Structures are given as structure tokens and as C-alpha cells.
């Protein structure tokens, strides 16, 4: 296997040829987000109660859409982006399928619409703060609270 390198912020695994295989700090941050999404569902604030879809799955789909939105149309770069999606989101795409997904899911008002999963994060924060004003909330609630309904 490759070499593991640490710095102040990242734990990165590199292959024999020096290619970055996995950024474990990023993977850990994603896992933290998934755990928070699960806690929203478990506490009754998540998407599962309203949509039947787990907040974790909604977050993963929102991340996938965002990565598709940011993706290049260049074949070589797209191959790397598909590899990233496979490794970090466990989603498998061919180049054509990913390109189709991008054009079907990220057109129109995508760039100005908050991701659905994050609206549940904010609503959960606000609801938890009402129940326990001393609770710790994420920064999302202060960023998005004015534009998101808590109904």
C-alpha cells in the first residue's frame, strides 16, 4: 500500500506512484454530516418523517448533485470526478451517465436553491434551540434561518 502523510488538517493516503487515494479528513467530515443527519431523523426533525427518505440519503444526493454541478465536461477531469464520487459517496457512474445526471439535475435554478437536506439541518437546529435554548446549534441555522420556514 502507499504512504500515509499527515499535516495539521489532513490525513491523506497516497498510492505507490504518489497518487492521492483518500483524504481521510474529508471522509471523516462527511461521516460527521451523515451522523448529524441520522440524529435529526432519530429525534424527529429529519426528512424521514415528512418524505419517507432518510436525511442521510437526501444529504448524499444533494452532495452528488453539487459535485455534478461543479464537474467539468473534459473527459479526463470527469474520470477523476467520477472516481471521487465513487470513493467518497459510494455512487457508481459511467462518464455518460454522470454527464446525463449533471444536465438533468443541475439546470434551472439549482445554483440559487438551498439543498433540501440543509433545510432539514437548519430546521432541526431551530427546533432543538426552542426545546433547549442552551443547545449547541450548527452555523447553518444562523446563515439560513431567515430564509427557511420551520413549519
Secondary structure, DSSP 8 states (H G I E B T S, - for coil): --EEEE-SS-EEEE-TTS-EEEEHHHHHHHHHHHHHHHHHHHHT-STHHHHSS-HHHHHHHHHHHHHHHH--SSHHHHHHHHHHHHHHH-----HHHHHHHHHHHSSTTGGGS--HHHHHHHHHHHHHHHH-TTS---THHHHHGGGS---
